[in-house]
Amino acid sequence: MKRHLKFIALGLGVGLLVGIVLTLLSDALGIDQKTLQLVLNLLFLAIVLGAIIFNFLYVRPFRKRVYRQSALLEAGKPDEALADMEQMMEDPRVQKMKYMKRLCRLNMTAAYCDLHQYEQAMVIFQELSAEKLCGMEELVYHLNLCICYFYQGQEEEGLLHYHLSQKLFDTYRQNKFYGGNVAVVTMWAMMAQGENAQAEDLLEKTRKKWDKASLQEDYQRVEQRLALAAAETTES
């Protein structure tokens, strides 16, 4: 929807500029106001419809493809998703669309993390760090970066980034699609701070609420970390 509005806004801007030029020319060419108004109305309609049609025919197929890649990630099939993402990134049309390129790269970080290819994910994080992200893009970036730190054993960096992003994470804790991911990152932050009992309690609650396939390995990793911490406590 936001993309449609941007195209329409651009169309309105161009239409306004052309309208001003036509108005100035109408005096010189002797065009009456009624004819001028008809020309401006048709021009406005053509620009708006043209922008919407362009967005629908040119951008929509790639947007659907990104949604399909996200569905593969949710289904626990990161290898299939990544293969399609890499193929999509080779398309010259995608390289010209900053938004679509950025969205695909964000999804690639999730796929790399799921495949335990953290170094490749970190390369993309570094590239995206200079870009302005907002909404879900910003959330996905910080979620994936946090989990990448934790899964590489860089707990200090992960905990620091978690606290820097906590306000953003709090906004999405009950989100239908990302609430479970926020909970997983929170569990790792708790464990990094020695709050293992709280992490175990959150794990139990989260499993009941978010049982999607893409989170099962994350839950298992939290369990393994908790078991390791319990064993170390017993030995000491």
C-alpha positions in Angstrom: 0.0 0.0 0.0 2.8 2.4 0.9 4.4 1.7 -2.4 1.2 2.5 -4.3 1.0 5.8 -2.4 4.5 6.8 -3.3 3.8 6.1 -7.0 0.6 8.2 -6.8 2.4 11.0 -4.9 5.0 11.1 -7.7 2.3 11.1 -10.3 0.6 14.0 -8.5 3.8 15.9 -8.4 4.5 15.5 -12.1 0.9 16.2 -12.9 1.0 19.4 -10.9 4.2 20.6 -12.6 2.8 19.8 -16.1 -0.5 21.5 -15.1 1.3 24.7 -14.2 3.1 24.6 -17.5 -0.1 24.1 -19.4 -1.8 26.8 -17.5 0.9 29.2 -18.5 0.8 28.1 -22.1 -3.0 28.3 -22.2 -2.7 32.1 -22.0 -0.2 32.2 -24.8 -2.1 29.7 -27.0 -5.5 31.1 -26.3 -6.9 27.8 -24.8 -10.2 28.4 -23.0 -10.5 27.4 -19.3 -13.0 24.6 -20.0 -10.7 22.8 -22.4 -7.8 23.3 -20.2 -9.6 21.8 -17.2 -10.6 18.8 -19.3 -6.9 18.3 -20.4 -5.7 18.5 -16.8 -8.3 16.0 -15.5 -7.4 13.5 -18.2 -3.7 14.1 -17.6 -4.2 13.5 -13.8 -6.1 10.3 -14.4 -3.6 9.0 -16.9 -0.7 9.6 -14.5 -2.3 8.0 -11.5 -3.6 5.0 -13.5 -0.2 4.6 -15.2 1.6 4.6 -11.8 -0.7 2.0 -10.4 -0.5 -0.2 -13.5 3.3 0.0 -13.5 3.4 -1.0 -9.9 1.0 -3.9 -10.4 2.6 -5.3 -13.5 6.3 -4.6 -12.8 6.7 -4.8 -9.0 3.9 -7.1 -7.9 5.4 -10.4 -9.3 8.6 -9.8 -7.4 6.6 -9.0 -4.2 4.7 -12.2 -4.6 8.0 -14.1 -5.0 9.4 -12.6 -1.8 6.3 -13.6 0.1 6.7 -17.2 -1.3 10.3 -17.1 0.0 9.1 -16.0 3.4 6.6 -18.9 3.4 9.4 -21.4 2.7 11.4 -20.0 5.6 8.3 -20.3 7.8 7.9 -23.9 6.7 11.5 -24.7 7.7 12.9 -24.9 4.2 15.7 -22.3 4.2 17.7 -24.1 1.5 14.9 -23.8 -1.1 14.2 -20.2 -0.1 17.8 -19.2 -0.4 18.2 -20.8 -3.8 15.2 -18.7 -5.1 16.6 -15.6 -3.4 20.0 -15.9 -5.0 18.3 -16.4 -8.4 16.1 -13.4 -7.9 19.0 -11.2 -6.9 20.6 -11.9 -10.3 17.7 -10.3 -12.1 18.8 -6.8 -13.4 15.2 -5.5 -12.6 15.6 -6.3 -8.9 19.0 -4.6 -8.8 17.2 -1.4 -9.9 14.5 -1.6 -7.2 16.1 -0.6 -3.9 13.1 -1.7 -1.8 12.8 -5.1 -3.4 16.5 -5.7 -3.3 16.7 -4.8 0.4 13.7 -7.0 1.2 15.3 -10.0 -0.5 18.6 -9.4 1.2 16.9 -9.3 4.6 15.3 -12.6 3.9 18.7 -14.0 2.9 20.0 -13.2 6.4 17.2 -15.3 7.8 18.0 -18.2 5.4 21.7 -18.0 6.2 21.1 -18.0 9.9 18.8 -21.1 9.6 21.5 -22.8 7.6 24.1 -21.9 10.2 26.0 -19.8 7.6 26.5 -16.9 10.0 29.5 -15.3 8.3 27.5 -14.8 5.1 24.6 -13.3 7.1 27.0 -10.9 8.8 28.3 -9.6 5.4 24.7 -8.6 4.5 24.1 -7.1 7.9 27.2 -4.8 7.5 26.0 -3.8 4.0 22.5 -3.0 5.3 23.7 -1.1 8.4 24.1 2.1 6.3 20.5 1.9 4.9 17.5 3.5 6.5 15.1 0.7 7.6 11.6 1.1 9.1 8.7 -1.0 10.2 9.0 -4.8 9.6 12.3 -4.3 7.8 13.9 -2.7 10.8 12.5 -5.5 13.1 13.7 -8.3 10.9 17.2 -6.7 10.6 17.6 -6.4 14.4 16.1 -9.8 15.2 18.3 -11.7 12.7 21.4 -9.7 13.8 20.8 -10.5 17.5 20.2 -14.2 16.9 23.3 -14.3 14.6 25.4 -12.9 17.4 24.0 -15.3 20.0 24.4 -18.4 17.8 28.0 -17.5 17.0 28.7 -17.4 20.7 29.2 -13.6 20.7 26.9 -13.1 23.7 28.2 -9.7 24.7 27.5 -8.3 21.3 24.2 -10.1 21.2 23.1 -8.8 24.6 24.2 -5.2 23.8 22.3 -5.2 20.5 19.3 -6.7 22.3 19.2 -3.9 24.8 19.7 -1.3 22.0 16.7 -2.8 20.1 14.5 -3.6 23.1 12.0 -0.8 22.6 11.5 -2.0 19.0 11.1 -5.6 20.1 8.6 -4.7 22.8 6.3 -3.3 20.0 6.2 -6.7 18.4 6.1 -9.1 21.3 2.5 -10.1 20.7 2.7 -10.0 16.9 1.2 -13.0 15.2 4.1 -13.5 12.8 7.2 -12.2 14.7 6.2 -12.6 18.4 7.8 -16.0 18.6 11.1 -14.7 17.1 11.1 -11.9 19.6 10.6 -14.3 22.4 13.5 -16.5 21.3 15.9 -13.6 21.2 14.6 -12.6 24.6 15.4 -16.1 26.0 19.0 -15.8 24.8 19.3 -12.3 26.4 18.0 -13.8 29.6 20.4 -16.7 29.5 23.3 -14.4 28.7 22.4 -12.5 31.9 22.2 -15.7 33.9 18.4 -15.6 34.1 17.9 -19.3 33.2 14.8 -19.9 35.2 13.1 -16.9 33.5 14.2 -18.2 30.1 12.9 -21.7 30.7 9.5 -20.2 31.8 9.4 -18.1 28.7 10.3 -21.1 26.5 7.4 -23.1 27.8 4.9 -20.2 27.2 6.3 -19.4 23.8 6.0 -23.0 22.6 2.4 -23.1 23.4 1.6 -19.9 21.5 4.0 -20.1 18.5 4.5 -23.6 17.3 5.5 -22.9 13.7 8.1 -25.1 12.0 10.7 -22.4 11.6 11.0 -21.9 15.4 11.4 -25.6 16.4 15.2 -25.6 16.0 15.4 -22.3 17.9 13.5 -23.9 20.8 15.8 -26.9 20.8 18.9 -24.7 20.9 17.5 -22.9 23.9 16.8 -26.2 25.6 20.4 -27.4 24.9 21.8 -24.2 26.4 19.6 -24.4 29.5 20.6 -28.1 29.9 24.3 -27.2 29.6 23.9 -24.4 32.2 22.1 -26.8 34.6 24.9 -29.4 34.2 27.6 -26.7 34.9 25.7 -25.6 38.0 25.5 -29.3 39.3 29.2 -29.8 38.8 30.1 -26.7 40.6 
